[in-house]
Amino acid sequence: MTSTQERYDLVILGSGSTAFAAALHAAELGRTAVMTEFRTVGGTCANRGCLPSKNLIEAARLVYDAAHPRYPGLSPVHMPINWAELVAQKDEIVSEYRAHKYESLLDEPERIQIVSGQARLLSDHEVEVQSADGVRHLVGEQLLIATGSQPAIPALPGLSDVPYLTSDLLSSADDPWGTELREQPRSLLILGGGYIALELGQMFARFGTEVTLVTRGKSILSGYEPEIAEALTEILQEEGIRIVTGAQVRGVERSGDGVTLSVKLHGSQHTFTAEQLLVTTGRRPNTEALGLEQAGVELDQAGAVRVDRTLRTTVPHIWAAGDVIGRETESQMATPVGAHDGKIAAHNALSGEPPRQVDHTVIPRTIFTDPQVAVVGLTDEEAVAAGIACNCNTIPLSVVPRAGAIRDTRGVIKMVLDGPTRRVVGVSMLGVNAGEVIHEAAMALRFGATTDDFIDLVHVYPTMAEALKLVAISFTKDVNRLSCCAT
Ligand SMILES: Cc1cc2nc3c(=O)[nH]c(=O)nc-3n(C[C@H](O)[C@H](O)[C@H](O)COP(=O)(O)OP(=O)(O)OC[C@H]3O[C@@H](n4cnc5c(N)ncnc54)[C@H](O)[C@@H]3O)c2cc1C
């Protein structure tokens, strides 16, 4: 089949949040842009990641809270669960959101276009898109790589011979890949101790699945503050999740209808068996089979596209942003980071104005366990490694009036300061609404606030945000002995 070349100011590989942000900005600048997609429009977050997981995590919280009322006087209620209906409503939410927030933007093809099919670079300006309908050739004055990431699968003996799930298990129904989990497992082994393992692990456990989480790390959440990991471990264990740390997985095999992991644990051999295995050992950038090397686009050691702070790759008119740049420029794989940077990439590619640089020093992020984990800036260890003469304090959330009032004092908050100036360089919190509270800390870090700024700011009483004020006070006073509104 022959095809003509179609010319655009910006050709984008991918159609996730990074790609959409870039395409929308191109349209704002009055330039032509086209996205390409071989899976579902909207990418990982809308179809397989953030949205479906947060939908079902909240349903699981309702089930758990009903069965475990915190208030004397309220009796537990055990809600029967209809898994098929839960999945169907999740798919409905996903498809409504996708229609409203993504597909509707394609109704004006003169602004943003999308071409379905698998894209790859034929040269540094030409992209071939292959689909069942044929081949199209898109020529871009500028190109943007926004192909996201996929589950990283470890090379474990036997893994390729057993069925296993990945973080794609929440794929929406119209995903042709058929990776979705359609029945609730009675038992689940989860390999990994990062945020996806914890969010999905707690969710399944709350729906009634017997969950065992196996990680090679000394604790869950490596890279986070140890006080947070320790407190969350206790909370999850109290809910009945079995957490196995320091595990060296030797192999995987089928056993009956299930899967068995062979593990070396503190010198001795153990096996763990469950109906299903979920592998959540990280995500890797989608950079394979894109023709990047021929076009001169270099990758880093982790397989991410190498970029400078303007998101320019090693080819001047090719840009990259979102999950596909991995940890380049200290970026993180998260939707708002990709959306923020997609716009910057489009600006730098198309505006003709001086290039904007990305600044990834203040990226608030949240793990949607219950209670939530939220962090911004540096951990204690990172501050020390950066040569900061740091000073840290951790307080339990039991000192926060709101936590006491609502009978949920689970968690801690830790603040990291640059000692001499008392400038706050990092905050980590495990607690109710931590994902909302962290935005105050993020704004504070952005503007170089000190502990005095947190103390001087009048906080709404009683809110969980007062945890920030109290941890700032704790550097000079014993917060256990303060009256409720004292500073
Ligand atoms: C279970 C889970 C939960 C998550 N929860 C959160 C959360 O709560 N908050 C948060 O901020 N982040 C969350 N994330 C991460 C978030 O989903 C990603 O960071 C985000 O989607 C990255 O956006 P992106 O546009 O860079 O890539 P993607 O959204 O992955 O989009 C890239 C698109 O490119 C397409 N593509 C790839 N190669 C080609 C090709 N050759 N041709 C054509 N198309 C191609 C892919 O099919 C994909 O649709 C979660 C992820 C998972 C898996």
The ligand as a Tripos MOL2 file, in Angstrom:
@<TRIPOS>MOLECULE
LIG
   53    58     1     0     0
SMALL
NO_CHARGES

@<TRIPOS>ATOM
      1 C1         -1.4290    1.2370   38.4790 C.3       1 LIG1
      2 C2         -0.8810    2.6260   38.2670 C.ar      1 LIG1
      3 C3         -1.3040    3.6540   39.0770 C.ar      1 LIG1
      4 C4         -0.8180    4.9410   38.8790 C.ar      1 LIG1
      5 N1         -1.2700    5.9360   39.7030 N.ar      1 LIG1
      6 C5         -0.8230    7.2010   39.5210 C.ar      1 LIG1
      7 C6         -1.3270    8.2600   40.3330 C.ar      1 LIG1
      8 O1         -2.1760    8.0590   41.1960 O.2       1 LIG1
      9 N2         -0.8650    9.5120   40.1090 N.ar      1 LIG1
     10 C7          0.0770    9.7730   39.1430 C.ar      1 LIG1
     11 O2          0.4760   10.9310   38.9810 O.2       1 LIG1
     12 N3          0.5770    8.7850   38.3630 N.ar      1 LIG1
     13 C8          0.1460    7.5120   38.5260 C.ar      1 LIG1
     14 N4          0.6150    6.5170   37.7090 N.ar      1 LIG1
     15 C9          1.6470    6.8450   36.7090 C.3       1 LIG1
     16 C10         1.0220    7.5150   35.4820 C.3       1 LIG1
     17 O3          0.0330    6.6780   34.9540 O.3       1 LIG1
     18 C11         2.0970    7.8060   34.4360 C.3       1 LIG1
     19 O4          3.1460    8.5350   35.0380 O.3       1 LIG1
     20 C12         1.5300    8.6340   33.2830 C.3       1 LIG1
     21 O5          0.4530    7.9740   32.6700 O.3       1 LIG1
     22 C13         2.6270    8.9100   32.2270 C.3       1 LIG1
     23 O6          2.0900    9.6430   31.1710 O.3       1 LIG1
     24 P1          2.8000    9.6330   29.7420 P.3       1 LIG1
     25 O7          1.9210   10.4750   28.8720 O.co2     1 LIG1
     26 O8          4.2150   10.0360   29.8830 O.co2     1 LIG1
     27 O9          2.7710    8.1310   29.2660 O.3       1 LIG1
     28 P2          1.5280    7.1690   29.0100 P.3       1 LIG1
     29 O10         0.3300    7.6180   29.7370 O.co2     1 LIG1
     30 O11         2.0140    5.7940   29.2510 O.co2     1 LIG1
     31 O12         1.2010    7.3700   27.4670 O.3       1 LIG1
     32 C14         2.0620    6.9080   26.4720 C.3       1 LIG1
     33 C15         1.2110    6.3480   25.3580 C.3       1 LIG1
     34 O13         2.0540    6.0780   24.2440 O.3       1 LIG1
     35 C16         1.5870    4.9120   23.5950 C.3       1 LIG1
     36 N5          2.6880    4.3560   22.8090 N.ar      1 LIG1
     37 C17         3.8220    3.7770   23.2620 C.ar      1 LIG1
     38 N6          4.6080    3.4060   22.2300 N.ar      1 LIG1
     39 C18         3.9390    3.7480   21.1070 C.ar      1 LIG1
     40 C19         4.2200    3.6330   19.7230 C.ar      1 LIG1
     41 N7          5.3540    3.0820   19.2730 N.pl3     1 LIG1
     42 N8          3.3080    4.0840   18.8310 N.ar      1 LIG1
     43 C20         2.1370    4.6460   19.2510 C.ar      1 LIG1
     44 N9          1.8310    4.7970   20.5560 N.ar      1 LIG1
     45 C21         2.7080    4.3640   21.4680 C.ar      1 LIG1
     46 C22         1.1630    4.0140   24.7540 C.3       1 LIG1
     47 O14         0.2240    3.0470   24.3050 O.3       1 LIG1
     48 C23         0.5500    5.0160   25.7090 C.3       1 LIG1
     49 O15        -0.8450    5.1270   25.5420 O.3       1 LIG1
     50 C24         0.1300    5.2130   37.8480 C.ar      1 LIG1
     51 C25         0.5540    4.1800   37.0140 C.ar      1 LIG1
     52 C26         0.0510    2.9000   37.2050 C.ar      1 LIG1
     53 C27         0.5150    1.8120   36.2830 C.3       1 LIG1
@<TRIPOS>BOND
     1     1     2 1
     2     2     3 ar
     3     2    52 ar
     4     3     4 ar
     5     4     5 ar
     6     4    50 ar
     7     5     6 ar
     8     6     7 ar
     9     6    13 1
    10     7     8 2
    11     7     9 ar
    12     9    10 ar
    13    10    11 2
    14    10    12 ar
    15    12    13 ar
    16    13    14 ar
    17    14    15 1
    18    14    50 ar
    19    15    16 1
    20    16    17 1
    21    16    18 1
    22    18    19 1
    23    18    20 1
    24    20    21 1
    25    20    22 1
    26    22    23 1
    27    23    24 1
    28    24    25 2
    29    24    26 1
    30    24    27 1
    31    27    28 1
    32    28    29 2
    33    28    30 1
    34    28    31 1
    35    31    32 1
    36    32    33 1
    37    33    34 1
    38    33    48 1
    39    34    35 1
    40    35    36 1
    41    35    46 1
    42    36    37 ar
    43    36    45 ar
    44    37    38 ar
    45    38    39 ar
    46    39    40 ar
    47    39    45 ar
    48    40    41 1
    49    40    42 ar
    50    42    43 ar
    51    43    44 ar
    52    44    45 ar
    53    46    47 1
    54    46    48 1
    55    48    49 1
    56    50    51 ar
    57    51    52 ar
    58    52    53 1
@<TRIPOS>SUBSTRUCTURE
     1 LIG1         1 GROUP 0 **** ****
